[in-house]
Amino acid sequence: MTNLLVLIPIALLLGLAGLVAFLWALRSGQFDDLDGAAHRILFDDEPTPPEPGPGRKAGSADPH
């Protein structure tokens, strides 16, 4: 019986801590875009143009 006097307040405190953590995550925007990552994985990244090397000017074609 004395175990319940210790375990019930501990369970209530853990539940309250979980609720506070959930409310913090909700207010900080953790759940704003749930589908964004799922859609982003389906599309390729935009190709980036190659950077000019040390002996080449920007915009010059490769002579080979």
Secondary structure as UniProt FT lines:
FT   HELIX           2..27
FT   TURN            28..31
FT   HELIX           36..40
FT   TURN            41..42
FT   TURN            54..55
FT   TURN            58..59
//
